[in-house]
Amino acid sequence: MRGNLRDRPIEVPVGKHIVRCVNPAGEWTRETDVAPGTTRTLVGTVPDIAVTLEIDATIDGTRYARGSVVRLKPRRLEVIADGKRQFITFRVSCTLKDSPELECYR
C-alpha cells in the first residue's frame, strides 16, 4: 500500500506487479511487467454500476420508471422521487428506494 499517489510515479523493482487503484468512486486493477530501465503508465476506468429502481425517479435529469435497471458511472448525482430531492453518492450496484429514506440500498 502506497497511499494517495495520483499522477506521481511509483518506483518498483523489475518484474511482474499487480496495481490496484482505489478511490471513493470505485476501483480498478491492472497487471504489468516492468523491464529494467523502463517506465510504465497504467490507466484504468472504474466500471459502471447497476442501479435497480423500486420507484419512479429522475437521476441527474433523466426520468426512469420503476423496475428500470440503469447503468451509471460511480459518482454523486441528484435524485428526485416522490417530491423528494436528494444528492446520492453511487459507489456500488444498489437498489434505489424511498423508504425508510430516499437512498440507494445494497
C-alpha positions in Angstrom: 0.0 0.0 0.0 1.4 3.3 -1.1 -1.2 5.9 -0.2 -2.5 8.8 -2.3 -0.2 8.9 -5.3 -2.3 10.3 -8.1 -0.3 11.4 -11.0 3.0 10.6 -9.2 5.5 7.9 -10.3 6.0 4.9 -8.1 9.4 3.2 -8.2 9.1 -0.6 -8.1 11.6 -3.4 -8.7 11.9 -5.1 -12.1 9.3 -7.9 -12.5 5.6 -8.6 -12.5 3.3 -6.4 -10.4 -0.4 -6.1 -9.7 -1.5 -2.4 -9.3 -4.8 -1.7 -7.6 -6.2 1.9 -7.7 -8.9 2.7 -5.1 -10.8 5.9 -4.7 -14.2 6.9 -3.3 -15.9 6.3 -6.7 -14.6 2.7 -7.1 -11.5 0.8 -8.0 -9.6 -0.9 -10.9 -6.7 -3.4 -11.0 -4.0 -3.9 -13.7 -1.3 -6.4 -14.0 2.0 -5.2 -15.5 5.6 -6.3 -16.2 8.4 -3.8 -15.5 11.6 -4.4 -17.5 14.9 -2.9 -16.4 15.2 0.8 -17.2 11.6 1.3 -18.4 8.7 3.4 -17.3 5.1 2.2 -17.5 2.0 4.3 -17.3 -1.2 2.5 -16.3 -4.6 3.8 -16.9 -7.8 2.4 -15.6 -11.5 3.0 -15.7 -13.9 2.5 -12.8 -16.6 0.1 -14.1 -20.3 1.1 -14.4 -22.6 0.1 -11.6 -26.2 -1.2 -11.9 -28.9 0.8 -10.1 -32.3 -1.0 -9.9 -35.2 1.3 -9.3 -38.0 0.3 -7.0 -39.6 3.7 -7.5 -40.1 6.2 -10.4 -37.3 8.6 -10.2 -35.2 11.2 -12.0 -31.5 10.7 -11.8 -29.2 13.5 -13.0 -32.1 15.0 -15.0 -33.2 11.8 -16.7 -36.5 10.1 -15.8 -36.7 6.4 -15.1 -39.6 4.1 -14.4 -40.0 1.8 -11.5 -38.4 -1.6 -12.5 -35.7 0.0 -14.6 -32.0 -1.0 -14.3 -29.7 1.9 -15.0 -26.0 1.6 -15.7 -24.1 4.6 -14.1 -20.6 5.7 -13.5 -19.9 5.8 -9.8 -20.3 9.4 -8.6 -22.6 11.8 -6.7 -25.9 12.5 -8.5 -29.1 14.4 -7.9 -32.1 12.1 -7.4 -35.7 13.3 -7.4 -38.5 10.9 -6.4 -42.0 11.4 -4.9 -41.3 15.1 -4.4 -38.1 14.4 -2.5 -34.7 15.7 -3.8 -31.5 14.1 -2.6 -27.9 14.0 -3.7 -26.7 10.4 -3.5 -23.2 9.1 -4.0 -23.5 5.9 -6.1 -20.4 3.7 -5.4 -21.6 0.1 -5.9 -24.6 -1.6 -7.6 -27.7 -1.0 -5.4 -31.5 -0.6 -5.4 -33.0 2.9 -5.3 -35.8 3.1 -2.7 -37.7 5.9 -1.0 -38.2 4.1 2.3 -37.0 4.4 5.0 -35.5 7.4 3.2 -34.6 8.2 -0.4 -31.3 6.3 -0.9 -29.7 3.5 -2.8 -29.5 0.3 -0.7 -27.3 -2.7 -1.2 
